[in-house]
């Protein structure tokens, strides 16, 4: 709980990294975040340098939810999406400013022109495409189930009558709500990490969520009694960066950069780092 509160404090600091770190050390334990986009925290990458001040800068909003965007013990940013965006910026000649927003505020931040794009694990959906532009896909995934090996659960329809944890406002929650026969047994959490914790503590029978994220968590916190199940009846999903509409130059740079990273093997290396190997743990989990 103490670690959770520390992260909640950092999510409302409108400060540069050094100042934010100082405030984290001084902030009282009872401090709570205010769910307002105007109070998102500015996160300065460790590699930021004044020598790049002449380059174009784009504003990125992310949710601090591993493995796509997380804050390390030294205050620096890390994560799969962060690594991909930084690599694109190096190749295409631009810099990025990151701000941490709650999941539900990422979309409104773009609509209000508070940011140029968002990362942090965004599925491409028809509903989202009506309001926003998307880059080329950079990571295939699907909805998966994390269950006990003795649960008897083999597919999504088996969650009927079971306790389930899921991240709120996601495709996974939509599938769970359509499938369960008792919504009172569904725990909708603000982050997938919190849903995963319920599964790790054996408080629920299943955690339903993004396969890539659950793979990362299970590698960080291995438990031989748990297994990850793919339900082939569920559609495959794709991750992409989401942009405010009307930014053709930025779209061109991002897609060109993604193509370069695919061609030179950088994307493959980052996928391996974050989803196949023991990727770095954040300082505190959401």
C-alpha positions in Angstrom: 0.0 0.0 0.0 2.9 2.3 0.8 4.3 1.8 -2.7 0.9 2.4 -4.3 0.6 5.7 -2.6 4.1 6.8 -3.7 3.1 6.2 -7.3 -0.2 8.1 -6.8 1.8 11.0 -5.4 4.0 11.1 -8.5 1.1 11.0 -10.8 -0.1 14.4 -9.7 3.2 16.3 -9.6 3.4 18.9 -12.4 7.1 19.2 -12.1 10.3 18.3 -14.0 12.0 15.1 -12.9 14.4 16.4 -10.3 11.7 18.5 -8.6 9.3 15.6 -8.7 11.8 13.2 -7.1 12.3 15.8 -4.3 8.6 16.2 -3.7 8.1 12.4 -3.6 10.6 12.2 -0.7 8.8 15.0 1.2 5.2 14.3 0.4 3.0 12.9 3.3 1.9 9.3 3.0 -1.8 10.3 3.0 -1.5 12.4 -0.2 -4.0 11.3 -2.8 -4.2 12.0 -6.6 -6.7 14.3 -8.1 -8.3 12.8 -11.3 -7.8 15.9 -13.4 -5.8 16.0 -16.6 -4.4 19.4 -15.8 -2.5 17.8 -12.9 -0.6 15.1 -14.9 3.0 14.7 -14.0 5.8 15.6 -16.5 8.3 12.9 -16.7 11.7 13.9 -18.1 13.7 11.1 -19.8 17.1 10.4 -18.4 18.6 10.9 -21.8 17.2 14.4 -22.2 19.8 16.8 -23.3 19.9 20.5 -24.1 21.9 19.7 -27.2 18.7 18.5 -28.8 16.8 21.7 -28.0 16.8 22.6 -31.7 14.8 19.4 -32.7 11.0 19.3 -32.9 9.4 18.2 -29.7 6.2 16.2 -29.4 4.1 15.7 -26.4 3.3 12.1 -25.3 0.7 11.1 -22.7 1.1 7.7 -21.2 -0.5 5.6 -18.5 2.1 4.4 -16.0 1.2 0.7 -16.4 4.0 -1.8 -17.1 5.3 -3.0 -19.4 4.5 -0.2 -21.8 5.4 2.8 -19.6 6.9 2.7 -16.1 9.0 4.8 -13.9 12.2 3.3 -12.5 13.8 3.6 -9.1 16.1 6.5 -10.3 13.0 8.4 -11.6 13.8 7.7 -15.2 11.2 6.4 -17.7 11.3 3.0 -19.2 8.9 0.6 -20.9 8.3 -1.0 -24.3 6.4 1.9 -25.8 8.9 4.4 -24.4 11.9 2.4 -25.9 10.1 2.3 -29.2 9.3 6.0 -29.3 12.8 7.0 -28.2 14.3 4.9 -31.0 12.0 6.4 -33.6 12.8 9.9 -32.3 16.6 9.2 -32.7 16.1 8.0 -36.3 13.6 10.7 -37.4 15.1 13.6 -35.6 12.7 14.7 -32.9 12.4 14.7 -29.1 9.6 13.7 -26.8 8.1 15.1 -23.6 6.2 12.6 -21.5 3.3 13.1 -19.2 1.6 10.5 -17.0 -2.2 10.5 -17.1 -4.8 8.1 -15.7 -6.0 5.6 -18.3 -9.4 7.2 -18.6 -7.8 10.7 -19.4 -5.5 9.6 -22.2 -8.1 10.0 -24.8 -9.5 13.4 -23.6 -5.9 14.7 -23.4 -5.7 14.2 -27.2 -9.1 15.6 -27.9 -8.2 18.8 -25.9 -4.9 19.2 -27.7 -3.0 18.7 -24.4 -0.8 16.1 -26.2 0.2 15.0 -29.7 0.1 11.3 -29.3 -0.3 8.6 -26.7 1.5 5.4 -25.9 1.2 3.0 -23.0 -0.5 0.1 -24.8 -3.4 1.2 -27.0 -5.5 -1.2 -29.0 -6.7 -0.2 -32.4 -10.5 -0.3 -32.5 -13.1 1.0 -34.9 -14.6 3.2 -32.3 -11.2 4.8 -31.5 -10.5 5.2 -35.2 -13.5 7.5 -35.6 -11.9 10.0 -33.2 -8.2 9.5 -33.6 -5.5 8.5 -36.1 -3.3 5.4 -35.6 0.2 4.6 -36.8 1.1 1.2 -38.3 0.8 -1.7 -35.9 3.9 -2.5 -33.9 2.8 -5.3 -31.6 0.3 -8.1 -32.1 -1.5 -9.4 -29.0 -4.8 -10.8 -27.8 -7.0 -11.1 -24.7 -5.8 -13.9 -22.5 -6.7 -15.5 -19.2 -4.4 -16.0 -16.2 -5.7 -18.9 -14.1 -4.7 -21.5 -11.7 -3.6 -24.7 -13.4 -6.2 -26.6 -11.3 -9.1 -24.1 -12.0 -10.6 -26.1 -14.9 -10.8 -22.8 -16.9 -9.7 -23.4 -20.5 -11.6 -20.6 -22.4 -13.4 -17.4 -21.7 -16.8 -19.0 -21.5 -15.5 -21.0 -18.5 -15.5 -17.9 -16.3 -19.3 -18.1 -15.8 -19.9 -18.5 -12.1 -16.2 -17.6 -11.3 -14.6 -14.6 -9.7 -12.8 -12.5 -12.3 -10.4 -9.5 -12.2 -10.0 -7.2 -15.2 -8.7 -3.7 -16.1 -11.6 -1.2 -16.4 -12.5 0.5 -19.7 -10.7 -2.1 -21.8 -11.6 -4.6 -24.6 -11.0 -7.3 -22.0 -13.7 -5.9 -19.7 -16.1 -5.8 -22.6 -15.5 -9.5 -23.3 -15.9 -10.4 -19.6 -19.1 -8.4 -19.2 -20.6 -10.1 -22.2 -19.6 -13.6 -21.0 -20.1 -13.6 -17.2 -23.4 -14.6 -15.8 -22.9 -12.6 -12.6 -21.4 -9.1 -12.9 -21.1 -8.9 -9.1 -18.2 -11.4 -9.4 -16.3 -9.2 -11.7 -13.7 -6.8 -10.2 -12.8 -4.0 -12.5 -9.5 -2.4 -11.5 -7.8 0.9 -12.6 -4.8 -1.0 -13.9 -4.0 -4.5 -15.1 -1.3 -4.7 -12.4 -4.0 -4.4 -9.7 -6.0 -7.1 -11.5 -2.9 -9.3 -11.8 -2.3 -8.9 -8.0 -5.8 -10.4 -7.3 -4.8 -13.4 -9.4 -1.4 -13.7 -7.7 -3.0 -13.6 -4.3 -5.6 -16.2 -5.4 -8.4 -13.8 -4.6 -10.1 -14.5 -8.0 -10.4 -17.5 -10.2 -9.2 -15.7 -13.4 -7.5 -12.5 -14.5 -8.6 -11.5 -18.0 -6.5 -9.0 -19.9 -3.9 -8.2 -22.5 -1.7 -11.2 -23.3 1.5 -9.2 -23.7 1.1 -7.4 -20.4 0.1 -10.6 -18.5 3.2 -12.3 -20.0 5.4 -9.5 -18.6 3.8 -9.7 -15.1 4.1 -13.5 -14.9 7.8 -13.3 -15.8 8.4 -10.7 -13.1 6.4 -12.6 -10.5 6.6 -16.3 -11.5 4.2 -18.6 -9.9 4.2 -22.3 -10.9 0.5 -22.7 -9.9 -0.6 -20.1 -12.6 -0.8 -20.5 -16.3 -1.7 -18.2 -19.2 -4.4 -19.4 -21.6 -5.2 -18.1 -25.0 -8.8 -18.4 -26.2 -8.6 -18.7 -30.0 -12.3 -17.6 -30.3 -11.3 -14.1 -29.3 -10.0 -11.8 -32.1 -6.4 -10.9 -32.4 -5.6 -7.3 -31.4 -2.9 -4.8 -32.6 -1.1 -2.1 -30.7 -0.4 1.2 -32.4 0.4 4.8 -31.3 -2.7 6.9 -31.2 -2.5 10.5 -32.5 -4.7 13.6 -32.4 -6.3 13.9 -35.9 -4.7 16.3 -38.4 -1.0 15.6 -37.9 0.3 14.2 -41.2 3.9 15.1 -40.6 4.1 13.4 -37.2 2.2 10.4 -38.7 4.7 10.1 -41.5 7.7 10.3 -39.1 6.3 7.6 -36.8 5.4 5.2 -39.5 8.8 5.7 -41.2 10.5 5.2 -37.9 8.5 2.0 -37.2 9.5 0.7 -40.6 13.2 1.4 -39.9 13.0 -0.3 -36.5 11.4 -3.4 -38.1 13.9 -3.5 -40.8 17.1 -3.1 -38.7 15.8 -5.6 -36.0 15.3 -3.0 -33.2 11.7 -3.9 -32.8 12.4 -7.6 -32.5 15.1 -6.9 -29.9 12.7 -4.7 -27.8 9.9 -7.3 -28.0 12.4 -9.9 -26.8 13.6 -7.6 -24.0 10.1 -6.8 -22.6 8.1 -10.0 -23.3 10.6 -12.9 -23.5 13.4 -11.9 -21.1 13.5 -10.6 -17.5 12.7 -7.0 -18.4 13.3 -4.3 -15.7 10.8 -3.9 -12.9 9.4 -0.4 -12.1 10.3 1.2 -8.8 6.7 0.9 -7.7 3.7 -0.8 -9.4 0.5 1.1 -10.2 
